[in-house]
């Protein structure tokens, strides 16, 4: 029995074929095993013949991890670049998978302007 591309013989029933699991391929008819995709790549939802889409958090021709400040849901062959976080937000980790990983930017005390309020006192500071 020769199984079609994307599938191999079923271990328990050699007369049947089984689809390769997501993230692995059988590129041609008659493949004897499913080969795992290279790091960062996976298979399209309906095809197991080519590792042609990026995993979530990755994009580009080599499916590299998204840089901090960007994200990618993955799974789309047209995802060539990671999406920037919305204005005023940032993700601190590489490989973010959703815009929800983008959090509002926070300022460290060293980033705050060093000037007093017009009255000469700090507003909102309980110690002032």
N, C-alpha and C positions, 0 to 999 in steps of 0.2 A: 504494500500500500504506500502510495506517495502522497504525503500531506501537502496542502497548498501553502504558499508563502505566509508567514506569520503564525504557523502552527507546526506542531511535531506530533509524533505518535504518542498516544496515551499509554502511560506505563502499565496500567492495569488492564487495558483492553487494546491490544496492538492493532485491532481492526478499526479503531477509531482515532481521530485526531483531536488534539486539544490546543487551544489558543495559548500562545506564550503569555506569561503574566505581564502586567504593565512594567515598563522599564527594561524589557528584554525583547529580543527579536529573533526571528527565523527568516533571514532575508530571501531565501529561495525555496522553490518547491522541493520537497524531499529532504529538508534540513533535519538533522538527527537530534539537535539540541537547541535550546533557546540561549542566545548569547546576551549577557548583561550589557546595557548601554554604558558608554563612557561617563565619567563623573560629570554631573551637571545636566546631562541629557536624559530624556525619557521618550516614550512613544506616544503618537497621537492616540486619542481615545479609541478609534475604530480600527487602527492598523497596527500590526506588530511586525512590520517589515523594515522599518527604518527608525533610528533614534534621531528624530528631526525636530523635537520641541524641547524647550528648556524647562527644568524643574522650577517650581515657585521660588522666587528670590534670585533668579538668574535671568540673563538676557544676552543677546548678541550672538554672533556666529559661533563663538566657542562656549556659550552658556556660562560666562563668568558671573560670579556673585555681584549683585547690585552693591554699589558703594553706599556708605552711610549718607543719609539724606535722600535716598531713592528707594524704590520698591518695584516688584514685578509679581503678578499673580502666576506667571508661567503658563505652560500648557498651550500657548498660541504660537504657531509657526511664524507669525508676523511680528512677534515681540522682539524687535531688534535692539531696543534700548530700554533701560529702566526708567520708570516714571518718577519725576521729582516730587518730593513731599509738597503738600499745599503750603502756600505762603504762611510764614510765621511758625511753621512746624519743622521738625527734623527727626530723623531716626538715627540712633547712635550706633547701631550694629550693621554690619554688612549682611546682605542677603535678606532684607526685609521682604515680606510676602504680601503685604496689604497696606493701604494708606492708613489703617488703624495703628500701624507701628510708628507712624509719624506723630510725635507728641509736641505740644506747644514748647517753644524755646523758653528756657528759664535763664535768668541773668544771675551770674555769681556776684557776690558783693564787690569784687574787684572790677566788674564791668559797669557798675552803677556810676552815674556822674558824681563827681566830688564837689558838690555845691550845696549850700544850705537853702532852705525854703525862703521866700521873700521876707518873712518875719524874723529870720535868723534862727529859727528852731526847726527841728526835724518834725515833719508831720507823720503821724502814725507810729511813732517810736515810743513805746511805753516808758522807756528809760529817760526820755528827754524832759 
